[in-house]
Amino acid sequence: MIEDYRSRPAAAQHRLEFSGDGALPELLIDPLKISQVLGNLLDNALKYTPKGARIVVTADLQGAEVEVCVRDNGPGIPAEDLPHLFARFYRVDKGRSREKGGTGLGLSIVKHIVQLHGGRAWVESTLGQGTAFHFSLPVKLR
């Protein structure tokens, strides 16, 4: 999926990288829905970071979960907005979001898909340093 994004015009001015554990355990997921989650996070990173930004996707085993992170070194998000980001129709900068074509539903969809898979989604951000959107999915029980 990362390769699909590298070829998009929006990614032309970004550095898109992937790193992670070589052999992740099996997960019981709907691949189309989890692709939607990852795609939404990548789309946001490409939309809201300036040209030349570095976007790194990681996937690592953390205990009984696989944690995926989409991290950028863009402008960051104000701390007061962080608790609301996964709410339906919430936008950090109302005017700028409309210009870029968002509905304010993407992160809400991310949260709900991840929760339906038994996982969780969260965000960390520091103004001027970037943003990291995380989601975790439980490892398949045998």
N, CA, C and O atoms as a GROMACS GRO file, in nm:
protein
  568
    1MET      N    1   0.081  -0.119   0.000
    1MET     CA    2   0.000   0.000   0.000
    1MET      C    3   0.086   0.126   0.000
    1MET      O    4   0.050   0.225  -0.064
    2ILE      N    5   0.198   0.125   0.071
    2ILE     CA    6   0.286   0.242   0.075
    2ILE      C    7   0.334   0.274  -0.066
    2ILE      O    8   0.343   0.391  -0.104
    3GLU      N    9   0.364   0.171  -0.143
    3GLU     CA   10   0.410   0.192  -0.281
    3GLU      C   11   0.304   0.264  -0.364
    3GLU      O   12   0.338   0.346  -0.449
    4ASP      N   13   0.177   0.233  -0.341
    4ASP     CA   14   0.069   0.300  -0.414
    4ASP      C   15   0.072   0.450  -0.388
    4ASP      O   16   0.046   0.530  -0.478
    5TYR      N   17   0.104   0.488  -0.267
    5TYR     CA   18   0.106   0.630  -0.231
    5TYR      C   19   0.228   0.702  -0.286
    5TYR      O   20   0.221   0.820  -0.319
    6ARG      N   21   0.338   0.633  -0.296
    6ARG     CA   22   0.460   0.697  -0.349
    6ARG      C   23   0.440   0.748  -0.491
    6ARG      O   24   0.504   0.845  -0.532
    7SER      N   25   0.353   0.684  -0.567
    7SER     CA   26   0.333   0.722  -0.706
    7SER      C   27   0.229   0.833  -0.723
    7SER      O   28   0.209   0.881  -0.835
    8ARG      N   29   0.163   0.874  -0.616
    8ARG     CA   30   0.061   0.979  -0.626
    8ARG      C   31   0.125   1.116  -0.640
    8ARG      O   32   0.231   1.142  -0.583
    9PRO      N   33   0.062   1.203  -0.717
    9PRO     CA   34   0.117   1.338  -0.735
    9PRO      C   35   0.138   1.412  -0.602
    9PRO      O   36   0.236   1.486  -0.587
   10ALA      N   37   0.047   1.393  -0.507
   10ALA     CA   38   0.060   1.461  -0.377
   10ALA      C   39   0.186   1.418  -0.302
   10ALA      O   40   0.238   1.493  -0.220
   11ALA      N   41   0.234   1.297  -0.330
   11ALA     CA   42   0.350   1.246  -0.260
   11ALA      C   43   0.481   1.288  -0.325
   11ALA      O   44   0.589   1.265  -0.270
   12ALA      N   45   0.474   1.349  -0.442
   12ALA     CA   46   0.594   1.382  -0.519
   12ALA      C   47   0.692   1.469  -0.440
   12ALA      O   48   0.813   1.456  -0.456
   13GLN      N   49   0.640   1.556  -0.358
   13GLN     CA   50   0.728   1.647  -0.285
   13GLN      C   51   0.747   1.605  -0.139
   13GLN      O   52   0.798   1.683  -0.059
   14HIS      N   53   0.707   1.484  -0.104
   14HIS     CA   54   0.722   1.434   0.031
   14HIS      C   55   0.818   1.315   0.031
   14HIS      O   56   0.836   1.249  -0.071
   15ARG      N   57   0.878   1.289   0.144
   15ARG     CA   58   0.958   1.167   0.162
   15ARG      C   59   0.872   1.068   0.238
   15ARG      O   60   0.842   1.090   0.356
   16LEU      N   61   0.832   0.960   0.174
   16LEU     CA   62   0.744   0.861   0.231
   16LEU      C   63   0.826   0.734   0.258
   16LEU      O   64   0.884   0.676   0.167
   17GLU      N   65   0.828   0.693   0.385
   17GLU     CA   66   0.911   0.579   0.425
   17GLU      C   67   0.829   0.479   0.505
   17GLU      O   68   0.727   0.514   0.565
   18PHE      N   69   0.874   0.354   0.506
   18PHE     CA   70   0.814   0.250   0.588
   18PHE      C   71   0.923   0.180   0.666
   18PHE      O   72   1.030   0.151   0.614
   19SER      N   73   0.894   0.153   0.793
   19SER     CA   74   0.985   0.070   0.872
   19SER      C   75   0.900  -0.011   0.969
   19SER      O   76   0.792   0.031   1.009
   20GLY      N   77   0.950  -0.125   1.006
   20GLY     CA   78   0.874  -0.207   1.100
   20GLY      C   79   0.939  -0.341   1.123
   20GLY      O   80   1.038  -0.377   1.060
   21ASP      N   81   0.878  -0.413   1.216
   21ASP     CA   82   0.924  -0.548   1.245
   21ASP      C   83   0.913  -0.633   1.120
   21ASP      O   84   0.813  -0.625   1.048
   22GLY      N   85   1.013  -0.713   1.093
   22GLY     CA   86   1.014  -0.794   0.973
   22GLY      C   87   0.902  -0.896   0.965
   22GLY      O   88   0.839  -0.911   0.860
   23ALA      N   89   0.875  -0.965   1.073
   23ALA     CA   90   0.774  -1.070   1.071
   23ALA      C   91   0.670  -1.040   1.178
   23ALA      O   92   0.688  -1.075   1.295
   24LEU      N   93   0.563  -0.976   1.138
   24LEU     CA   94   0.456  -0.947   1.232
   24LEU      C   95   0.365  -1.068   1.242
   24LEU      O   96   0.351  -1.144   1.146
   25PRO      N   97   0.301  -1.087   1.359
   25PRO     CA   98   0.211  -1.200   1.374
   25PRO      C   99   0.083  -1.182   1.292
   25PRO      O  100   0.054  -1.072   1.243
   26GLU      N  101   0.010  -1.288   1.277
   26GLU     CA  102  -0.114  -1.286   1.201
   26GLU      C  103  -0.220  -1.206   1.277
   26GLU      O  104  -0.231  -1.215   1.399
   27LEU      N  105  -0.296  -1.129   1.201
   27LEU     CA  106  -0.405  -1.050   1.258
   27LEU      C  107  -0.536  -1.095   1.195
   27LEU      O  108  -0.539  -1.132   1.078
   28LEU      N  109  -0.643  -1.091   1.271
   28LEU     CA  110  -0.775  -1.123   1.220
   28LEU      C  111  -0.842  -0.989   1.186
   28LEU      O  112  -0.902  -0.925   1.272
   29ILE      N  113  -0.832  -0.948   1.058
   29ILE     CA  114  -0.880  -0.816   1.017
   29ILE      C  115  -0.957  -0.826   0.884
   29ILE      O  116  -0.949  -0.925   0.812
   30ASP      N  117  -1.029  -0.720   0.857
   30ASP     CA  118  -1.088  -0.699   0.725
   30ASP      C  119  -0.985  -0.615   0.649
   30ASP      O  120  -0.972  -0.496   0.677
   31PRO      N  121  -0.912  -0.673   0.555
   31PRO     CA  122  -0.803  -0.601   0.489
   31PRO      C  123  -0.848  -0.473   0.418
   31PRO      O  124  -0.774  -0.375   0.416
   32LEU      N  125  -0.968  -0.474   0.361
   32LEU     CA  126  -1.016  -0.352   0.294
   32LEU      C  127  -1.040  -0.240   0.394
   32LEU      O  128  -1.009  -0.124   0.366
   33LYS      N  129  -1.095  -0.273   0.508
   33LYS     CA  130  -1.123  -0.171   0.610
   33LYS      C  131  -0.992  -0.116   0.670
   33LYS      O  132  -0.980   0.004   0.692
   34ILE      N  133  -0.897  -0.203   0.695
   34ILE     CA  134  -0.770  -0.156   0.752
   34ILE      C  135  -0.692  -0.078   0.647
   34ILE      O  136  -0.618   0.014   0.682
   35SER      N  137  -0.706  -0.114   0.520
   35SER     CA  138  -0.646  -0.033   0.413
   35SER      C  139  -0.708   0.106   0.411
   35SER      O  140  -0.640   0.205   0.387
   36GLN      N  141  -0.838   0.112   0.436
   36GLN     CA  142  -0.906   0.241   0.444
   36GLN      C  143  -0.850   0.326   0.558
   36GLN      O  144  -0.831   0.446   0.543
   37VAL      N  145  -0.825   0.263   0.672
   37VAL     CA  146  -0.768   0.334   0.787
   37VAL      C  147  -0.631   0.391   0.750
   37VAL      O  148  -0.605   0.510   0.768
   38LEU      N  149  -0.545   0.305   0.700
   38LEU     CA  150  -0.410   0.349   0.666
   38LEU      C  151  -0.414   0.453   0.554
   38LEU      O  152  -0.340   0.552   0.558
   39GLY      N  153  -0.499   0.432   0.456
   39GLY     CA  154  -0.512   0.528   0.347
   39GLY      C  155  -0.558   0.664   0.395
   39GLY      O  156  -0.509   0.767   0.348
   40ASN      N  157  -0.652   0.665   0.487
   40ASN     CA  158  -0.702   0.791   0.541
   40ASN      C  159  -0.590   0.866   0.613
   40ASN      O  160  -0.575   0.988   0.596
   41LEU      N  161  -0.513   0.795   0.694
   41LEU     CA  162  -0.404   0.860   0.768
   41LEU      C  163  -0.295   0.912   0.673
   41LEU      O  164  -0.241   1.020   0.694
   42LEU      N  165  -0.264   0.834   0.570
   42LEU     CA  166  -0.165   0.879   0.472
   42LEU      C  167  -0.216   0.999   0.392
   42LEU      O  168  -0.141   1.094   0.368
   43ASP      N  169  -0.343   0.995   0.352
   43ASP     CA  170  -0.401   1.109   0.280
   43ASP      C  171  -0.390   1.236   0.363
   43ASP      O  172  -0.352   1.341   0.312
   44ASN      N  173  -0.424   1.226   0.491
   44ASN     CA  174  -0.416   1.343   0.579
   44ASN      C  175  -0.272   1.394   0.591
   44ASN      O  176  -0.248   1.514   0.586
   45ALA      N  177  -0.180   1.303   0.606
   45ALA     CA  178  -0.040   1.344   0.618
   45ALA      C  179   0.006   1.416   0.492
   45ALA      O  180   0.075   1.518   0.500
   46LEU      N  181  -0.033   1.365   0.376
   46LEU     CA  182   0.006   1.430   0.251
   46LEU      C  183  -0.063   1.565   0.234
   46LEU      O  184  -0.003   1.660   0.182
   47LYS      N  185  -0.188   1.575   0.277
   47LYS     CA  186  -0.265   1.699   0.263
   47LYS      C  187  -0.215   1.811   0.353
   47LYS      O  188  -0.207   1.926   0.312
   48TYR      N  189  -0.183   1.775   0.478
   48TYR     CA  190  -0.161   1.877   0.578
   48TYR      C  191  -0.015   1.899   0.617
   48TYR      O  192   0.013   1.970   0.714
   49THR      N  193   0.077   1.840   0.544
   49THR     CA  194   0.218   1.869   0.568
   49THR      C  195   0.275   1.942   0.446
   49THR      O  196   0.233   1.916   0.333
   50PRO      N  197   0.369   2.031   0.468
   50PRO     CA  198   0.424   2.107   0.356
   50PRO      C  199   0.513   2.019   0.267
   50PRO      O  200   0.556   1.911   0.307
   51LYS      N  201   0.538   2.069   0.147
   51LYS     CA  202   0.628   1.998   0.056
   51LYS      C  203   0.760   1.973   0.126
   51LYS      O  204   0.809   2.056   0.202
   52GLY      N  205   0.817   1.858   0.098
   52GLY     CA  206   0.946   1.822   0.158
   52GLY      C  207   0.933   1.754   0.293
   52GLY      O  208   1.033   1.711   0.350
   53ALA      N  209   0.810   1.743   0.345
   53ALA     CA  210   0.791   1.679   0.476
   53ALA      C  211   0.824   1.530   0.467
   53ALA      O  212   0.814   1.468   0.361
   54ARG      N  213   0.863   1.476   0.578
   54ARG     CA  214   0.895   1.334   0.589
   54ARG      C  215   0.776   1.265   0.655
   54ARG      O  216   0.732   1.306   0.762
   55ILE      N  217   0.724   1.161   0.592
   55ILE     CA  218   0.614   1.083   0.646
   55ILE      C  219   0.664   0.940   0.661
   55ILE      O  220   0.707   0.877   0.564
   56VAL      N  221   0.657   0.889   0.783
   56VAL     CA  222   0.708   0.756   0.811
   56VAL      C  223   0.594   0.670   0.867
   56VAL      O  224   0.525   0.710   0.960
   57VAL      N  225   0.576   0.553   0.807
   57VAL     CA  226   0.478   0.457   0.855
   57VAL      C  227   0.555   0.344   0.922
   57VAL      O  228   0.647   0.287   0.863
   58THR      N  229   0.516   0.312   1.044
   58THR     CA  230   0.581   0.201   1.115
   58THR      C  231   0.474   0.100   1.157
   58THR      O  232   0.359   0.136   1.179
   59ALA      N  233   0.514  -0.025   1.168
   59ALA     CA  234   0.428  -0.132   1.220
   59ALA      C  235   0.515  -0.220   1.307
   59ALA      O  236   0.610  -0.282   1.259
   60ASP      N  237   0.482  -0.226   1.435
   60ASP     CA  238   0.564  -0.300   1.530
   60ASP      C  239   0.477  -0.378   1.627
   60ASP      O  240   0.366  -0.337   1.659
   61LEU      N  241   0.530  -0.490   1.673
   61LEU     CA  242   0.462  -0.569   1.775
   61LEU      C  243   0.486  -0.505   1.910
   61LEU      O  244   0.599  -0.481   1.951
   62GLN      N  245   0.376  -0.477   1.980
   62GLN     CA  246   0.381  -0.420   2.115
   62GLN      C  247   0.296  -0.509   2.205
   62GLN      O  248   0.175  -0.490   2.216
   63GLY      N  249   0.359  -0.606   2.269
   63GLY     CA  250   0.284  -0.700   2.353
   63GLY      C  251   0.192  -0.784   2.268
   63GLY      O  252   0.238  -0.853   2.176
   64ALA      N  253   0.062  -0.780   2.297
   64ALA     CA  254  -0.037  -0.860   2.224
   64ALA      C  255  -0.105  -0.779   2.114
   64ALA      O  256  -0.213  -0.816   2.068
   65GLU      N  257  -0.042  -0.670   2.072
   65GLU     CA  258  -0.099  -0.586   1.967
   65GLU      C  259   0.007  -0.551   1.864
   65GLU      O  260   0.127  -0.547   1.893
   66VAL      N  261  -0.039  -0.524   1.743
   66VAL     CA  262   0.047  -0.463   1.643
   66VAL      C  263   0.010  -0.316   1.642
   66VAL      O  264  -0.107  -0.281   1.626
   67GLU      N  265   0.110  -0.231   1.659
   67GLU     CA  266   0.087  -0.087   1.659
   67GLU      C  267   0.138  -0.028   1.528
   67GLU      O  268   0.254  -0.047   1.491
   68VAL      N  269   0.051   0.044   1.461
   68VAL     CA  270   0.085   0.112   1.337
   68VAL      C  271   0.087   0.261   1.366
   68VAL      O  272   0.001   0.313   1.438
   69CYS      N  273   0.184   0.330   1.310
   69CYS     CA  274   0.196   0.473   1.331
   69CYS      C  275   0.226   0.542   1.198
   69CYS      O  276   0.311   0.498   1.122
   70VAL      N  277   0.155   0.651   1.172
   70VAL     CA  278   0.184   0.738   1.058
   70VAL      C  279   0.230   0.869   1.119
   70VAL      O  280   0.152   0.944   1.178
   71ARG      N  281   0.360   0.897   1.104
   71ARG     CA  282   0.425   1.011   1.168
   71ARG      C  283   0.477   1.107   1.061
   71ARG      O  284   0.530   1.066   0.958
   72ASP      N  285   0.459   1.237   1.087
   72ASP     CA  286   0.514   1.337   0.995
   72ASP      C  287   0.591   1.442   1.074
   72ASP      O  288   0.579   1.452   1.196
   73ASN      N  289   0.670   1.520   1.002
   73ASN     CA  290   0.743   1.629   1.066
   73ASN      C  291   0.688   1.764   1.020
   73ASN      O  292   0.761   1.860   1.001
   74GLY      N  293   0.555   1.766   1.002
   74GLY     CA  294   0.486   1.887   0.958
   74GLY      C  295   0.465   1.987   1.071
   74GLY      O  296   0.538   1.985   1.170
   75PRO      N  297   0.366   2.074   1.056
   75PRO     CA  298   0.346   2.184   1.150
   75PRO      C  299   0.292   2.145   1.286
   75PRO      O  300   0.300   2.223   1.381
   76GLY      N  301   0.236   2.026   1.299
   76GLY     CA  302   0.178   1.985   1.426
   76GLY      C  303   0.036   2.036   1.443
   76GLY      O  304  -0.014   2.113   1.360
   77ILE      N  305  -0.027   1.993   1.551
   77ILE     CA  306  -0.166   2.028   1.580
   77ILE      C  307  -0.170   2.087   1.720
   77ILE      O  308  -0.107   2.033   1.812
   78PRO      N  309  -0.242   2.198   1.740
   78PRO     CA  310  -0.251   2.258   1.874
   78PRO      C  311  -0.305   2.159   1.977
   78PRO      O  312  -0.394   2.080   1.948
   79ALA      N  313  -0.250   2.163   2.096
   79ALA     CA  314  -0.287   2.070   2.204
   79ALA      C  315  -0.436   2.073   2.234
   79ALA      O  316  -0.495   1.969   2.264
   80GLU      N  317  -0.498   2.191   2.226
   80GLU     CA  318  -0.641   2.199   2.259
   80GLU      C  319  -0.728   2.126   2.158
   80GLU      O  320  -0.843   2.093   2.189
   81ASP      N  321  -0.678   2.100   2.039
   81ASP     CA  322  -0.754   2.028   1.937
   81ASP      C  323  -0.740   1.877   1.947
   81ASP      O  324  -0.826   1.804   1.898
   82LEU      N  325  -0.635   1.829   2.008
   82LEU     CA  326  -0.606   1.685   2.009
   82LEU      C  327  -0.720   1.600   2.065
   82LEU      O  328  -0.750   1.495   2.006
   83PRO      N  329  -0.786   1.638   2.175
   83PRO     CA  330  -0.893   1.552   2.227
   83PRO      C  331  -1.015   1.539   2.134
   83PRO      O  332  -1.096   1.448   2.152
   84HIS      N  333  -1.028   1.629   2.038
   84HIS     CA  334  -1.147   1.632   1.953
   84HIS      C  335  -1.125   1.574   1.813
   84HIS      O  336  -1.220   1.562   1.737
   85LEU      N  337  -1.003   1.539   1.778
   85LEU     CA  338  -0.971   1.503   1.640
   85LEU      C  339  -1.050   1.385   1.585
   85LEU      O  340  -1.077   1.381   1.465
   86PHE      N  341  -1.087   1.291   1.669
   86PHE     CA  342  -1.158   1.172   1.621
   86PHE      C  343  -1.310   1.190   1.624
   86PHE      O  344  -1.384   1.096   1.595
   87ALA      N  345  -1.357   1.310   1.660
   87ALA     CA  346  -1.501   1.337   1.662
   87ALA      C  347  -1.550   1.365   1.520
   87ALA      O  348  -1.478   1.423   1.439
   88ARG      N  349  -1.673   1.325   1.491
   88ARG     CA  350  -1.730   1.348   1.358
   88ARG      C  351  -1.737   1.496   1.328
   88ARG      O  352  -1.775   1.577   1.413
   89PHE      N  353  -1.700   1.532   1.208
   89PHE     CA  354  -1.707   1.668   1.152
   89PHE      C  355  -1.611   1.767   1.216
   89PHE      O  356  -1.618   1.887   1.188
   90TYR      N  357  -1.521   1.720   1.303
   90TYR     CA  358  -1.428   1.814   1.367
   90TYR      C  359  -1.315   1.848   1.271
   90TYR      O  360  -1.259   1.761   1.206
   91ARG      N  361  -1.282   1.975   1.263
   91ARG     CA  362  -1.170   2.022   1.181
   91ARG      C  363  -1.087   2.118   1.265
   91ARG      O  364  -1.142   2.201   1.337
   92VAL      N  365  -0.957   2.106   1.256
   92VAL     CA  366  -0.868   2.195   1.330
   92VAL      C  367  -0.879   2.336   1.276
   92VAL      O  368  -0.901   2.431   1.351
   93ASP      N  369  -0.863   2.351   1.147
   93ASP     CA  370  -0.870   2.481   1.082
   93ASP      C  371  -0.983   2.473   0.980
   93ASP      O  372  -0.964   2.423   0.869
   94LYS      N  373  -1.099   2.522   1.018
   94LYS     CA  374  -1.219   2.506   0.936
   94LYS      C  375  -1.199   2.553   0.791
   94LYS      O  376  -1.234   2.480   0.698
   95GLY      N  377  -1.144   2.670   0.772
   95GLY     CA  378  -1.126   2.724   0.637
   95GLY      C  379  -1.027   2.645   0.555
   95GLY      O  380  -1.054   2.614   0.439
   96ARG      N  381  -0.914   2.611   0.614
   96ARG     CA  382  -0.811   2.537   0.540
   96ARG      C  383  -0.857   2.397   0.504
   96ARG      O  384  -0.826   2.348   0.396
   97SER      N  385  -0.932   2.333   0.593
   97SER     CA  386  -0.980   2.198   0.566
   97SER      C  387  -1.075   2.197   0.448
   97SER      O  388  -1.069   2.108   0.363
   98ARG      N  389  -1.163   2.297   0.441
   98ARG     CA  390  -1.258   2.302   0.329
   98ARG      C  391  -1.184   2.321   0.198
   98ARG      O  392  -1.222   2.262   0.096
   99GLU      N  393  -1.080   2.404   0.198
   99GLU     CA  394  -1.001   2.425   0.077
   99GLU      C  395  -0.940   2.296   0.027
   99GLU      O  396  -0.927   2.275  -0.093
  100LYS      N  397  -0.902   2.209   0.120
  100LYS     CA  398  -0.835   2.084   0.083
  100LYS      C  399  -0.934   1.971   0.057
  100LYS      O  400  -0.893   1.861   0.020
  101GLY      N  401  -1.064   1.997   0.077
  101GLY     CA  402  -1.165   1.900   0.038
  101GLY      C  403  -1.204   1.798   0.142
  101GLY      O  404  -1.253   1.692   0.104
  102GLY      N  405  -1.186   1.823   0.270
  102GLY     CA  406  -1.224   1.725   0.371
  102GLY      C  407  -1.365   1.745   0.422
  102GLY      O  408  -1.421   1.855   0.414
  103THR      N  409  -1.424   1.637   0.475
  103THR     CA  410  -1.558   1.644   0.532
  103THR      C  411  -1.555   1.649   0.684
  103THR      O  412  -1.656   1.680   0.747
  104GLY      N  413  -1.440   1.618   0.743
  104GLY     CA  414  -1.432   1.610   0.888
  104GLY      C  415  -1.475   1.474   0.940
  104GLY      O  416  -1.494   1.457   1.060
  105LEU      N  417  -1.490   1.376   0.852
  105LEU     CA  418  -1.532   1.242   0.894
  105LEU      C  419  -1.419   1.141   0.896
  105LEU      O  420  -1.432   1.036   0.959
  106GLY      N  421  -1.310   1.168   0.828
  106GLY     CA  422  -1.204   1.069   0.810
  106GLY      C  423  -1.150   1.008   0.937
  106GLY      O  424  -1.141   0.886   0.948
  107LEU      N  425  -1.115   1.090   1.034
  107LEU     CA  426  -1.057   1.036   1.157
  107LEU      C  427  -1.162   0.965   1.243
  107LEU      O  428  -1.129   0.872   1.316
  108SER      N  429  -1.287   1.009   1.233
  108SER     CA  430  -1.394   0.938   1.302
  108SER      C  431  -1.409   0.798   1.244
  108SER      O  432  -1.428   0.701   1.318
  109ILE      N  433  -1.402   0.788   1.113
  109ILE     CA  434  -1.409   0.657   1.047
  109ILE      C  435  -1.291   0.570   1.089
  109ILE      O  436  -1.308   0.451   1.116
  110VAL      N  437  -1.173   0.629   1.094
  110VAL     CA  438  -1.053   0.556   1.140
  110VAL      C  439  -1.079   0.496   1.278
  110VAL      O  440  -1.059   0.376   1.299
  111LYS      N  441  -1.124   0.580   1.370
  111LYS     CA  442  -1.146   0.534   1.507
  111LYS      C  443  -1.247   0.420   1.512
  111LYS      O  444  -1.225   0.320   1.580
  112HIS      N  445  -1.358   0.434   1.439
  112HIS     CA  446  -1.463   0.332   1.446
  112HIS      C  447  -1.419   0.200   1.382
  112HIS      O  448  -1.450   0.094   1.435
  113ILE      N  449  -1.349   0.205   1.271
  113ILE     CA  450  -1.300   0.081   1.210
  113ILE      C  451  -1.203   0.010   1.303
  113ILE      O  452  -1.212  -0.111   1.322
  114VAL      N  453  -1.112   0.086   1.361
  114VAL     CA  454  -1.013   0.025   1.452
  114VAL      C  455  -1.084  -0.035   1.574
  114VAL      O  456  -1.050  -0.145   1.616
  115GLN      N  457  -1.180   0.037   1.629
  115GLN     CA  458  -1.253  -0.016   1.745
  115GLN      C  459  -1.330  -0.143   1.709
  115GLN      O  460  -1.338  -0.236   1.790
  116LEU      N  461  -1.388  -0.148   1.589
  116LEU     CA  462  -1.458  -0.269   1.545
  116LEU      C  463  -1.365  -0.389   1.537
  116LEU      O  464  -1.410  -0.504   1.546
  117HIS      N  465  -1.236  -0.364   1.520
  117HIS     CA  466  -1.135  -0.471   1.515
  117HIS      C  467  -1.077  -0.499   1.654
  117HIS      O  468  -0.984  -0.578   1.666
  118GLY      N  469  -1.130  -0.435   1.758
  118GLY     CA  470  -1.081  -0.457   1.894
  118GLY      C  471  -0.958  -0.376   1.928
  118GLY      O  472  -0.891  -0.403   2.028
  119GLY      N  473  -0.928  -0.275   1.846
  119GLY     CA  474  -0.810  -0.193   1.871
  119GLY      C  475  -0.846  -0.054   1.921
  119GLY      O  476  -0.959  -0.029   1.964
  120ARG      N  477  -0.749   0.032   1.917
  120ARG     CA  478  -0.768   0.170   1.961
  120ARG      C  479  -0.688   0.263   1.871
  120ARG      O  480  -0.593   0.221   1.805
  121ALA      N  481  -0.728   0.389   1.868
  121ALA     CA  482  -0.660   0.490   1.786
  121ALA      C  483  -0.632   0.612   1.874
  121ALA      O  484  -0.713   0.647   1.960
  122TRP      N  485  -0.516   0.675   1.852
  122TRP     CA  486  -0.481   0.794   1.929
  122TRP      C  487  -0.383   0.879   1.849
  122TRP      O  488  -0.330   0.836   1.746
  123VAL      N  489  -0.361   1.000   1.898
  123VAL     CA  490  -0.274   1.095   1.828
  123VAL      C  491  -0.182   1.163   1.928
  123VAL      O  492  -0.219   1.186   2.043
  124GLU      N  493  -0.062   1.194   1.881
  124GLU     CA  494   0.035   1.274   1.957
  124GLU      C  495   0.085   1.381   1.863
  124GLU      O  496   0.111   1.354   1.746
  125SER      N  497   0.097   1.504   1.913
  125SER     CA  498   0.144   1.611   1.826
  125SER      C  499   0.207   1.722   1.908
  125SER      O  500   0.166   1.749   2.021
  126THR      N  501   0.308   1.785   1.848
  126THR     CA  502   0.373   1.901   1.907
  126THR      C  503   0.383   2.006   1.799
  126THR      O  504   0.436   1.981   1.691
  127LEU      N  505   0.332   2.125   1.829
  127LEU     CA  506   0.339   2.233   1.731
  127LEU      C  507   0.482   2.255   1.686
  127LEU      O  508   0.574   2.261   1.767
  128GLY      N  509   0.500   2.267   1.555
  128GLY     CA  510   0.631   2.291   1.498
  128GLY      C  511   0.718   2.167   1.484
  128GLY      O  512   0.828   2.175   1.428
  129GLN      N  513   0.671   2.052   1.534
  129GLN     CA  514   0.753   1.932   1.528
  129GLN      C  515   0.687   1.815   1.455
  129GLN      O  516   0.756   1.722   1.413
  130GLY      N  517   0.556   1.818   1.440
  130GLY     CA  518   0.489   1.711   1.367
  130GLY      C  519   0.382   1.640   1.446
  130GLY      O  520   0.352   1.675   1.561
  131THR      N  521   0.326   1.540   1.382
  131THR     CA  522   0.213   1.467   1.436
  131THR      C  523   0.232   1.317   1.413
  131THR      O  524   0.288   1.275   1.312
  132ALA      N  525   0.184   1.238   1.508
  132ALA     CA  526   0.188   1.092   1.495
  132ALA      C  527   0.050   1.037   1.526
  132ALA      O  528  -0.001   1.050   1.637
  133PHE      N  529  -0.012   0.974   1.424
  133PHE     CA  530  -0.138   0.905   1.443
  133PHE      C  531  -0.107   0.758   1.459
  133PHE      O  532  -0.038   0.698   1.376
  134HIS      N  533  -0.158   0.700   1.568
  134HIS     CA  534  -0.134   0.559   1.600
  134HIS      C  535  -0.265   0.482   1.597
  134HIS      O  536  -0.371   0.536   1.628
  135PHE      N  537  -0.255   0.355   1.561
  135PHE     CA  538  -0.366   0.264   1.589
  135PHE      C  539  -0.308   0.127   1.619
  135PHE      O  540  -0.202   0.090   1.569
  136SER      N  541  -0.380   0.054   1.703
  136SER     CA  542  -0.334  -0.079   1.740
  136SER      C  543  -0.441  -0.181   1.706
  136SER      O  544  -0.561  -0.151   1.707
  137LEU      N  545  -0.396  -0.301   1.675
  137LEU     CA  546  -0.485  -0.412   1.643
  137LEU      C  547  -0.439  -0.534   1.721
  137LEU      O  548  -0.319  -0.561   1.726
  138PRO      N  549  -0.533  -0.607   1.782
  138PRO     CA  550  -0.491  -0.724   1.860
  138PRO      C  551  -0.438  -0.835   1.770
  138PRO      O  552  -0.484  -0.857   1.658
  139VAL      N  553  -0.339  -0.905   1.824
  139VAL     CA  554  -0.281  -1.020   1.754
  139VAL      C  555  -0.385  -1.132   1.757
  139VAL      O  556  -0.457  -1.150   1.856
  140LYS      N  557  -0.393  -1.208   1.648
  140LYS     CA  558  -0.487  -1.319   1.639
  140LYS      C  559  -0.454  -1.424   1.744
  140LYS      O  560  -0.340  -1.467   1.758
  141LEU      N  561  -0.556  -1.464   1.818
  141LEU     CA  562  -0.538  -1.570   1.919
  141LEU      C  563  -0.549  -1.705   1.852
  141LEU      O  564  -0.634  -1.725   1.765
  142ARG      N  565  -0.466  -1.795   1.892
  142ARG     CA  566  -0.468  -1.930   1.832
  142ARG      C  567  -0.547  -2.025   1.916
  142ARG      O  568  -0.559  -2.142   1.881
   0.00000   0.00000   0.00000
